[in-house]
Amino acid sequence: MKKLALFAALLLGMFQATAQQKPQYSQYLFNNYLLNPALSGIESYTDVRMGTRRQWVGIDGAPVTYYLSAHTSLGTSDRNAPTGQQTGKGFIPKMPVANSRKNKYHKSRPHHGFGAMAQVDRTGPLSNSSLTATYAYHHPLTRRINMSVGIASGLVQSKLDGNAIRMGRENDPAMQHGQLTKTKFDLGLGTWIYSDNFYVGFSAAQLLTDKIKKDEGLDAAQHELQPHFFGTAGYRLRIRYDLSLEPSVMVKLANPSPAAVDFNLKTTYANRIWAGVSYRHQDAVAVMTGMNVNHILDIGYSYDLTTSELSNASAGSHELIVGIKLHNKGRLLCPQWLW
């Protein structure tokens, strides 16, 4: 109980004096749309994804996150899809198919992308909920390279349930009962440069940082959205006709927090089965695996082994993601651009 009370007091201090962090994800590799609105409508189908993350299992009040995202394209068509490279059976042809010169590359037709996402992140008595709409425009830069720019806007609501906090000292003047709620408008921007074998992306979230003044209770309470900046890059190496290796890296900046760097290495077999590892500097090592079940459904799971001081109390973190491809007329098993 003392640990729980201390954890709750720390949360209260965070709510009063510091800025809000966005949820942590290990499987952003398979839904970079969570971090960058420029990915809205990047595929020729409607991409729907649901995910949940239980962080630092074993610690009372540790973060639990849920999200639902969906985005689709307008102005593209299945003619953009590379023929002969992917099939509903999930295998890449071993021998070149007819008109192979056409299949060496393909570019994204200029088109628009639209999407929306909802997230709920709970940490002890503190919960943050967001609802965001996104837009992106995609345009080819060359015959092999495409670029998109995107914008995200929505609302972020934070709640602190004072009734859920139990302190060793009753009637502590720093505590107030009842629920404190803050709502903030959010704005994000992003860009994404991509081809069949690489991607580079930059994005910024929570750019509107004006403080919300106190509202019913907590005399010193202030809540400020903390700007986040993300840089992402990945490359696909073809080991053989049905096997690829995909190293990638992400850098996250969120002042005053130190920079966070993720190094990832993933391998994909036959466009159907994938597995990988991720190292988050001074935080965790994650193992990931998943499967593209068919041209509609895919699933992924990751386990984070905590390497920070929290490892003494935490049994690690679990994350599950389920993807659904709607209106997938090309029956693509693996995404064309986000492998």
Backbone torsions as a table, in degrees:
resi	resn	phi	psi	omega
1	MET	NA	-34.9	178.7
2	LYS	-64.3	-39.5	177.6
3	LYS	-63.5	-41.5	179.9
4	LEU	-65.2	-42.0	179.9
5	ALA	-65.1	-40.6	178.3
6	LEU	-63.9	-41.8	178.8
7	PHE	-61.4	-42.5	179.3
8	ALA	-65.4	-40.3	178.8
9	ALA	-63.4	-38.8	177.5
10	LEU	-64.1	-39.3	177.7
11	LEU	-62.2	-42.3	179.5
12	LEU	-61.8	-42.6	178.8
13	GLY	-63.0	-39.5	177.1
14	MET	-61.5	-42.7	-177.6
15	PHE	-66.2	-35.9	-176.7
16	GLN	-79.5	-40.7	-165.4
17	ALA	-117.9	-16.9	-175.5
18	THR	-119.7	-179.4	-173.5
19	ALA	-99.3	163.6	-173.1
20	GLN	-87.6	132.0	176.4
21	GLN	-94.0	147.1	173.3
22	LYS	-77.2	156.9	-179.8
23	PRO	-60.4	151.6	177.7
24	GLN	-91.8	135.5	175.9
25	TYR	-130.1	145.5	172.6
26	SER	-98.5	-29.3	-176.2
27	GLN	-100.0	31.1	174.0
28	TYR	-62.8	-19.7	176.9
29	LEU	-54.7	-32.0	-174.9
30	PHE	-103.2	4.5	174.0
31	ASN	-156.5	61.0	178.6
32	ASN	-61.3	-12.8	175.5
33	TYR	-57.7	-28.3	178.0
34	LEU	-61.2	-29.5	-175.3
35	LEU	-104.9	-17.7	-172.1
36	ASN	-142.6	113.2	-178.8
37	PRO	-68.7	-13.7	179.6
38	ALA	-66.8	-12.4	178.1
39	LEU	-84.2	-2.2	178.4
40	SER	-55.2	122.9	175.8
41	GLY	70.2	25.1	-177.3
42	ILE	-71.2	-27.3	178.4
43	GLU	-97.8	168.6	-178.8
44	SER	-84.7	-2.4	179.0
45	TYR	-119.0	175.9	175.2
46	THR	-88.6	119.2	-175.2
47	ASP	-99.8	113.6	179.0
48	VAL	-113.3	129.8	-178.8
49	ARG	-137.4	138.9	177.0
50	MET	-124.1	136.5	-177.8
51	GLY	-146.8	158.2	175.1
52	THR	-144.6	147.5	179.6
53	ARG	-138.3	129.2	174.1
54	ARG	-112.3	109.9	-173.2
55	GLN	-98.7	142.7	175.7
56	TRP	52.5	55.8	179.4
57	VAL	-57.3	133.7	-178.6
58	GLY	106.9	-14.4	177.8
59	ILE	-102.2	123.8	-179.9
60	ASP	-60.7	131.7	176.8
61	GLY	77.9	12.2	179.9
62	ALA	-65.7	157.1	-175.6
63	PRO	-60.9	138.7	171.8
64	VAL	-130.5	127.8	-174.0
65	THR	-125.5	141.4	173.9
66	TYR	-131.1	144.5	175.2
67	TYR	-150.2	156.3	174.6
68	LEU	-137.5	126.8	179.8
69	SER	-133.8	152.1	177.3
70	ALA	-154.3	137.6	174.1
71	HIS	-150.0	154.0	-174.8
72	THR	-147.8	166.8	-177.5
73	SER	-109.4	156.1	176.7
74	LEU	-136.0	119.8	178.8
75	GLY	104.8	0.6	174.8
76	THR	-106.5	177.5	-180.0
77	SER	-153.8	171.4	-179.9
78	ASP	-67.3	-14.0	178.0
79	ARG	-67.1	-14.8	175.6
80	ASN	-73.6	-20.6	-173.8
81	ALA	-72.3	141.5	177.3
82	PRO	-72.4	125.1	-179.2
83	THR	-79.3	143.5	173.0
84	GLY	81.4	-7.8	-177.6
85	GLN	-90.6	-30.8	-178.0
86	GLN	-136.2	142.2	177.9
87	THR	-136.0	167.9	178.3
88	GLY	-61.4	-22.7	178.6
89	LYS	-78.5	-15.5	173.6
90	GLY	88.2	17.5	179.9
91	PHE	-121.0	146.2	177.4
92	ILE	-92.8	131.3	-179.3
93	PRO	-56.1	136.6	-179.8
94	LYS	-74.2	-35.3	-179.7
95	MET	-104.3	150.8	178.7
96	PRO	-59.0	144.1	177.8
97	VAL	-93.8	171.3	179.1
98	ALA	-58.2	149.7	-178.7
99	ASN	57.9	40.2	-174.5
100	SER	-61.7	-24.8	179.2
101	ARG	-62.4	-33.5	177.7
102	LYS	-69.9	-26.4	-173.2
103	ASN	-91.5	-0.8	-179.8
104	LYS	-67.6	-29.1	178.2
105	TYR	-158.9	166.3	170.0
106	HIS	-154.5	154.2	-179.0
107	LYS	-117.6	157.5	-179.6
108	SER	-81.6	127.0	176.4
109	ARG	-64.7	141.3	176.6
110	PRO	-52.4	127.5	-178.6
111	HIS	-159.7	169.8	178.8
112	HIS	-104.6	154.8	175.7
113	GLY	-132.7	140.8	179.9
114	PHE	-131.2	149.3	178.6
115	GLY	-164.8	176.0	177.7
116	ALA	-155.4	153.5	177.0
117	MET	-147.4	149.8	175.6
118	ALA	-128.6	135.8	-179.1
119	GLN	-135.3	143.7	173.6
120	VAL	-131.1	127.1	-178.5
121	ASP	-129.1	118.2	-177.4
122	ARG	-115.7	130.5	175.9
123	THR	-133.8	101.2	-175.7
124	GLY	57.6	-130.3	-179.0
125	PRO	-80.9	-1.4	-178.2
126	LEU	-102.9	131.2	176.7
127	SER	-133.2	143.3	177.4
128	ASN	-125.4	129.4	178.6
129	SER	-124.7	142.6	179.3
130	SER	-140.0	148.5	175.2
131	LEU	-134.4	121.2	-170.1
132	THR	-132.9	138.9	172.3
133	ALA	-111.7	145.6	-175.8
134	THR	-132.4	155.2	174.6
135	TYR	-142.5	143.7	177.1
136	ALA	-144.9	152.5	173.3
137	TYR	-121.9	128.7	-177.8
138	HIS	-109.6	138.2	-179.2
139	HIS	-151.2	138.2	177.8
140	PRO	-71.9	137.4	174.0
141	LEU	-90.6	-39.9	176.7
142	THR	-139.0	-171.5	177.7
143	ARG	-69.6	-16.9	-177.4
144	ARG	-116.7	-19.8	-170.6
145	ILE	-119.4	136.6	179.7
146	ASN	-120.6	160.9	179.2
147	MET	-142.5	144.5	175.2
148	SER	-135.8	151.7	173.2
149	VAL	-127.7	144.6	-175.1
150	GLY	-144.1	163.0	178.0
151	ILE	-136.8	145.9	178.5
152	ALA	-130.8	139.4	176.5
153	SER	-146.5	150.0	-179.6
154	GLY	175.6	-160.0	-177.2
155	LEU	-122.6	143.1	174.6
156	VAL	-122.5	124.5	-179.7
157	GLN	-118.4	130.4	178.6
158	SER	-115.8	138.2	179.6
159	LYS	-129.5	136.0	173.4
160	LEU	-120.4	116.7	-178.9
161	ASP	-91.7	97.6	-179.7
162	GLY	-64.2	-27.0	-179.3
163	ASN	-69.8	-20.5	-177.9
164	ALA	-87.6	-3.4	-178.5
165	ILE	-97.1	125.8	179.1
166	ARG	-117.0	116.6	-179.6
167	MET	-105.0	155.6	177.2
168	GLY	-66.6	-26.1	-178.6
169	ARG	-108.7	115.7	-179.9
170	GLU	-70.7	153.2	177.5
171	ASN	56.6	36.8	176.3
172	ASP	-63.5	126.4	-177.8
173	PRO	-63.8	-18.5	178.3
174	ALA	-78.3	-12.5	-177.2
175	MET	-106.8	146.9	173.7
176	GLN	-136.5	140.5	-179.2
177	HIS	-80.9	168.8	-178.4
178	GLY	93.1	-173.2	-174.6
179	GLN	-115.9	127.9	177.3
180	LEU	-101.9	125.3	-176.7
181	THR	-124.1	134.3	176.8
182	LYS	-128.3	138.3	177.6
183	THR	-125.6	134.7	-174.4
184	LYS	-135.5	140.7	173.4
185	PHE	-79.3	139.0	-175.0
186	ASP	-120.4	148.1	178.5
187	LEU	-140.6	135.9	177.7
188	GLY	-139.4	154.3	179.9
189	LEU	-135.1	155.2	178.6
190	GLY	-163.0	160.4	173.0
191	THR	-140.6	151.9	-175.1
192	TRP	-144.8	122.5	176.0
193	ILE	-110.4	127.4	-170.9
194	TYR	-149.4	154.9	174.0
195	SER	-146.2	-168.4	179.9
196	ASP	-66.7	-24.8	-173.3
197	ASN	-127.1	8.1	174.6
198	PHE	-159.1	162.6	171.1
199	TYR	-149.8	150.1	175.4
200	VAL	-139.8	129.0	-177.9
201	GLY	-137.8	148.9	174.6
202	PHE	-135.4	139.3	-179.8
203	SER	-152.3	160.7	177.3
204	ALA	-137.9	139.5	-178.7
205	ALA	-132.0	159.1	178.7
206	GLN	55.0	53.3	-175.0
207	LEU	-81.8	-18.3	179.6
208	LEU	-91.6	111.2	-168.8
209	THR	-116.5	13.4	176.9
210	ASP	-60.6	135.1	-177.1
211	LYS	-74.2	144.5	172.9
212	ILE	-93.8	126.7	-177.5
213	LYS	-75.2	167.8	-177.9
214	LYS	-54.3	149.2	-179.0
215	ASP	-135.0	115.8	164.5
216	GLU	59.3	86.1	176.6
217	GLY	121.0	-151.3	175.9
218	LEU	5.9	97.1	-173.7
219	ASP	-58.3	-35.8	-176.1
220	ALA	-99.6	10.4	-171.6
221	ALA	-70.6	129.4	173.3
222	GLN	-140.7	149.5	-179.7
223	HIS	-137.2	125.7	-176.9
224	GLU	-128.8	132.6	174.2
225	LEU	-74.0	132.2	-177.1
226	GLN	-91.5	120.1	178.8
227	PRO	-59.8	137.7	177.8
228	HIS	-121.2	140.9	178.4
229	PHE	-128.7	131.9	-175.9
230	PHE	-124.3	135.9	170.5
231	GLY	-124.1	128.5	-173.9
232	THR	-134.0	141.3	176.5
233	ALA	-150.9	144.8	179.2
234	GLY	-151.2	157.0	-179.2
235	TYR	-140.4	143.4	179.3
236	ARG	-110.7	122.5	178.0
237	LEU	-105.9	123.2	177.4
238	ARG	-83.6	109.9	178.2
239	ILE	-79.3	-42.1	174.1
240	ARG	-155.3	-177.7	-171.6
241	TYR	-61.4	-25.8	-177.2
242	ASP	-120.5	14.1	-176.5
243	LEU	-139.5	131.6	178.8
244	SER	-134.0	154.9	178.2
245	LEU	-121.9	131.0	-171.1
246	GLU	-130.4	91.2	173.0
247	PRO	-78.8	148.7	178.8
248	SER	-155.7	165.6	-179.2
249	VAL	-145.4	147.6	173.1
250	MET	-135.0	136.1	175.1
251	VAL	-118.0	128.6	179.7
252	LYS	-119.4	130.1	176.8
253	LEU	-119.1	129.8	178.9
254	ALA	-150.8	84.9	-177.5
255	ASN	-59.4	136.1	9.2
256	PRO	-93.2	10.2	179.4
257	SER	-67.6	150.6	177.1
258	PRO	-68.0	156.3	178.5
259	ALA	-61.5	139.2	178.0
260	ALA	-111.8	133.3	-178.2
261	VAL	-125.3	128.7	175.3
262	ASP	-111.4	131.9	172.0
263	PHE	-113.0	127.4	-175.0
264	ASN	-125.9	147.1	174.1
265	LEU	-141.7	120.8	-176.0
266	LYS	-130.7	146.5	174.5
267	THR	-125.0	142.7	-178.1
268	THR	-126.2	132.0	179.2
269	TYR	-113.4	125.1	173.6
270	ALA	56.4	28.3	-178.9
271	ASN	59.7	12.3	-173.9
272	ARG	-118.7	-45.4	-174.6
273	ILE	-116.1	136.6	177.8
274	TRP	-138.4	156.0	177.4
275	ALA	-153.2	153.0	-178.6
276	GLY	-166.8	174.8	176.3
277	VAL	-131.3	153.2	179.3
278	SER	-140.4	139.0	177.6
279	TYR	-120.1	120.6	176.5
280	ARG	-104.9	116.2	-170.7
281	HIS	-53.5	124.8	176.8
282	GLN	57.6	29.2	-179.7
283	ASP	-138.4	-59.0	-172.9
284	ALA	-162.8	159.5	168.2
285	VAL	-117.4	129.0	-176.3
286	ALA	-117.7	142.3	170.6
287	VAL	-112.9	138.1	-173.4
288	MET	-132.9	147.5	175.7
289	THR	-154.1	158.1	-179.6
290	GLY	-174.1	178.8	-176.0
291	MET	-151.3	135.8	168.1
292	ASN	-85.9	96.8	-172.1
293	VAL	-62.1	-46.3	176.2
294	ASN	-158.4	-166.5	-176.4
295	HIS	-76.2	1.8	178.0
296	ILE	-112.5	-43.4	-168.3
297	LEU	-116.6	139.1	168.9
298	ASP	-142.8	152.0	-178.2
299	ILE	-135.6	153.7	177.5
300	GLY	-148.8	149.4	179.7
301	TYR	-139.7	144.1	175.1
302	SER	-139.1	149.7	174.9
303	TYR	-126.5	126.1	178.5
304	ASP	-100.5	125.4	172.5
305	LEU	-96.0	113.7	-175.6
306	THR	-68.5	131.8	179.2
307	THR	-111.9	-5.3	179.0
308	SER	-82.1	-172.8	180.0
309	GLU	-64.0	-19.3	178.5
310	LEU	-68.0	-12.0	-178.4
311	SER	-61.7	-23.1	179.2
312	ASN	-69.6	-23.5	-178.1
313	ALA	-117.0	-14.7	-173.9
314	SER	-104.3	144.2	174.5
315	ALA	-98.1	20.8	178.7
316	GLY	96.1	-173.7	-177.7
317	SER	-129.5	145.0	179.9
318	HIS	-120.1	141.1	178.7
319	GLU	-141.4	134.6	-179.3
320	LEU	-129.1	136.0	178.8
321	ILE	-134.1	138.2	177.6
322	VAL	-125.6	127.5	-179.5
323	GLY	-115.7	143.3	178.2
324	ILE	-129.2	128.4	178.6
325	LYS	-102.8	109.8	-179.9
326	LEU	-97.8	148.1	179.8
327	HIS	56.1	37.9	-179.6
328	ASN	-85.9	73.9	-174.0
329	LYS	-67.2	-27.2	177.2
330	GLY	-80.5	-2.1	-179.9
331	ARG	52.6	41.6	179.4
332	LEU	-72.0	128.5	179.8
333	LEU	-81.9	-44.9	-179.5
334	CYS	-113.0	140.1	179.0
335	PRO	-53.9	144.8	180.0
336	GLN	-67.7	-38.7	-170.2
337	TRP	-112.1	-23.2	-177.5
338	LEU	-116.0	81.1	-172.1
339	TRP	-89.0	NA	NA
